[in-house]
């Protein structure tokens, strides 16, 4: 046989085109089978639609939500940084006071020896 093979087409009287075969009112759940190297990936707000305009409005809503989440994250990081700096300053203050007290004790001990 030479040339490109063409399969024979057989009429199927039971065949019909169903434009709504994949249209469901409610999917219930969906699943992802992922292999990832780094853990911590989170999926939320998965959109399954047959409307072309709907994803555009969802993208805008996602951008607004993302901006809000980034602002909250930045505020939390700044708060943690300020708390860490305050704790370090307090530790330095305590260490300085303790060093001064230790020096004063050593000085008083030396005076007691010479008296």
FENDA-V886265 format. One record per residue. RES is the residue in one letter. PHI is phi in degrees with one decimal (* if undefined). PSI is psi in whole degrees, -180 to 180 (999 if undefined). NEAR is the number of other C-alpha atoms within 12 Angstrom. Layout:
res=RES phi=PHI psi=PSI near=NEAR
res=RES phi=PHI psi=PSI near=NEAR
//
This chain:
res=X phi=* psi=132 near=5
res=X phi=-120.2 psi=148 near=5
res=X phi=97.2 psi=-178 near=5
res=X phi=-80.6 psi=134 near=6
res=X phi=-79.3 psi=135 near=7
res=X phi=-117.4 psi=122 near=8
res=X phi=-71.0 psi=149 near=6
res=X phi=-75.7 psi=137 near=6
res=X phi=-99.2 psi=128 near=6
res=X phi=-113.0 psi=132 near=8
res=X phi=-62.7 psi=137 near=8
res=X phi=-121.6 psi=102 near=7
res=X phi=-67.8 psi=-17 near=7
res=X phi=-88.4 psi=-8 near=7
res=X phi=-74.3 psi=139 near=8
res=X phi=-147.7 psi=154 near=10
res=X phi=-87.8 psi=126 near=9
res=X phi=-116.5 psi=106 near=8
res=X phi=-72.5 psi=-12 near=9
res=X phi=-114.3 psi=20 near=10
res=X phi=-62.6 psi=-30 near=9
res=X phi=-106.9 psi=9 near=13
res=X phi=-93.6 psi=117 near=13
res=X phi=-118.9 psi=146 near=13
res=X phi=-70.1 psi=-37 near=11
res=X phi=-148.2 psi=124 near=11
res=X phi=-78.4 psi=-24 near=13
res=X phi=80.6 psi=-73 near=8
res=X phi=-142.2 psi=159 near=10
res=X phi=-132.4 psi=158 near=13
res=X phi=-131.6 psi=150 near=10
res=X phi=-120.1 psi=133 near=12
res=X phi=-108.1 psi=101 near=6
res=X phi=-118.8 psi=148 near=11
res=X phi=-121.3 psi=114 near=8
res=X phi=-129.4 psi=148 near=10
res=X phi=-84.3 psi=-39 near=7
res=X phi=-104.5 psi=126 near=8
res=X phi=-79.7 psi=169 near=8
res=X phi=105.1 psi=3 near=7
res=X phi=-74.5 psi=132 near=11
res=X phi=-121.9 psi=133 near=11
res=X phi=-111.5 psi=131 near=11
res=X phi=-147.8 psi=163 near=10
res=X phi=55.4 psi=51 near=13
res=X phi=-75.1 psi=131 near=16
res=X phi=-111.5 psi=123 near=20
res=X phi=-119.4 psi=116 near=19
res=X phi=-149.5 psi=162 near=17
res=X phi=-116.2 psi=9 near=14
res=X phi=-97.5 psi=125 near=12
res=X phi=-71.1 psi=-33 near=11
res=X phi=-79.4 psi=-27 near=11
res=X phi=-60.1 psi=-44 near=14
res=X phi=-60.1 psi=-33 near=17
res=X phi=-63.4 psi=-44 near=14
res=X phi=-69.0 psi=-34 near=14
res=X phi=-68.1 psi=-35 near=20
res=X phi=-64.0 psi=-43 near=16
res=X phi=-63.3 psi=-42 near=14
res=X phi=-63.9 psi=-39 near=15
res=X phi=-63.4 psi=-43 near=18
res=X phi=-61.3 psi=-42 near=14
res=X phi=-64.3 psi=-44 near=14
res=X phi=-63.4 psi=-41 near=15
res=X phi=-62.8 psi=-43 near=15
res=X phi=-60.7 psi=-42 near=14
res=X phi=-63.9 psi=-42 near=14
res=X phi=-65.7 psi=-40 near=14
res=X phi=-65.5 psi=-39 near=14
res=X phi=-64.0 psi=-42 near=14
res=X phi=-64.7 psi=-40 near=14
res=X phi=-64.1 psi=-45 near=14
res=X phi=-61.8 psi=-43 near=14
res=X phi=-62.8 psi=-42 near=14
res=X phi=-65.6 psi=-42 near=14
res=X phi=-63.6 psi=-41 near=14
res=X phi=-65.1 psi=-39 near=14
res=X phi=-62.8 psi=-46 near=14
res=X phi=-62.5 psi=-39 near=14
res=X phi=-64.5 psi=-44 near=14
res=X phi=-63.9 psi=-42 near=14
res=X phi=-63.6 psi=-41 near=14
res=X phi=-64.8 psi=-44 near=14
res=X phi=-64.4 psi=-40 near=14
res=X phi=-64.6 psi=-41 near=14
res=X phi=-64.8 psi=-44 near=14
res=X phi=-63.5 psi=-41 near=14
res=X phi=-64.4 psi=-40 near=14
res=X phi=-64.1 psi=-41 near=14
res=X phi=-64.1 psi=-41 near=15
res=X phi=-63.0 psi=-43 near=14
res=X phi=-61.3 psi=-47 near=14
res=X phi=-62.4 psi=-42 near=14
res=X phi=-64.7 psi=-39 near=14
res=X phi=-65.5 psi=-46 near=14
res=X phi=-61.6 psi=-44 near=14
res=X phi=-63.3 psi=-40 near=14
res=X phi=-64.1 psi=-40 near=15
res=X phi=-66.1 psi=-41 near=14
res=X phi=-64.1 psi=-42 near=14
res=X phi=-62.4 psi=-41 near=14
res=X phi=-65.6 psi=-40 near=14
res=X phi=-64.9 psi=-41 near=14
res=X phi=-62.1 psi=-43 near=14
res=X phi=-64.2 psi=-38 near=14
res=X phi=-66.3 psi=-43 near=14
res=X phi=-65.9 psi=-37 near=14
res=X phi=-64.7 psi=-38 near=13
res=X phi=-68.0 psi=-38 near=12
res=X phi=-66.6 psi=-37 near=11
res=X phi=-64.3 psi=-33 near=10
res=X phi=-69.3 psi=-38 near=9
res=X phi=-83.1 psi=-13 near=8
res=X phi=-77.9 psi=999 near=7
//
